[in-house]
Amino acid sequence: MGLSLLSRLVPARLAGQLLATGDRIFAPRLSALGVVDHLVDAGRLDEVAAEVVSSLVDLPAAMSRWLFSAPQRAEREQAYLAEVRAAAGAGAWRR
């Protein structure tokens, strides 16, 4: 991950430090910085991931209209939902 992308996720000064030193940044700090959406114990990973995936699959119509432009809305929405379902079925969040 380059400085440009990393500095969008964490403060620029921290991004530079991480890139310069190779230090690792752990989940509690990432959570405090607002980089991660959910921080859970390993024992609850599957449960929480399933809840998040379910919320994506049940994307409200208004959000769908906002995300996908009118001409290709139905096609893009179905492709998006298929991708989310495929990732969920493959356990992508476990990697």
N, C-alpha and C positions, 0 to 999 in steps of 0.2 A: 504494500500500500504506500503510495507516494505522499509527499508532504501536502500537496494540494487537496487530496481526498481526506487524508488524516486530519488536516486542520479544519475541515468542515465538521468533523465529529467531536473533536476535543479542542480546547484552546490552542492557538497557534504556538505559543511558547512551549506547551507540553508536547505538542506534535514534534516540534524541532528537537526537544530533549529525547523523546522516544526514538526518533530516527538516528540521532547522533550517538546515543549510548546503547541502543539495542535493548534497553530495559523492557520488561514486560509490564503490562498494566492489567490488573486483575478485576474480576467481575464487580466487587463492591465499589471500587473507585469508578468504574465505567457507569455503574448505576447512578452513583452520586452526580456524575457529569451529565446524566441524561442520554447516554449513548445507547443503552439497552432499554427495551420496553418491559421486559420481565426478568426478574432475578429469582430463581427458585432452587431448592435443594434438588440434587440429582434424583432422589426418589420420587419427585413430583414432576420431573421433566416431561414424561409422556402425557400425563394428565393435563398439564398447562399447555403444552404444544397442541394437543388435540382441541382444547378450548379456543386457542388462537386461530387454528386452522378452520374450525367450525365458524368462527366469527367472520373469517374471510370468505368462506363459501357462502355464508348467509348475507353477503354484502347487500345492504339496502339498495333499493332501486334508485333512490336519489343520488347516492354515492356512485353507483354504476353509471348513471347519466353524466355525472361530473367527470368521472375517469375516462370514459370512452366517448369519442365524438360521434355525432349522430349518424353519419353515413355508414360506418362500420360497427356501430354499437353492439348489435346482437352477436356478430361474428367475433369481435374482440372480447366481449364479455364471456362468451362460451370458451374461447381459447384460454383466457385468464383462469376461469374456474377449473378447466381441465388440468391446467398446469398446477394449480394449488392442490387439487385432488391427487394428482400423480405424485407430487412431492410428499404429500401426507401419507399416501400409500406406501411410498418407498422409505418412509421414516427419515426424510432429508434433514430434519432438525437434530438427529442423533449424530451426525458426522462431525 
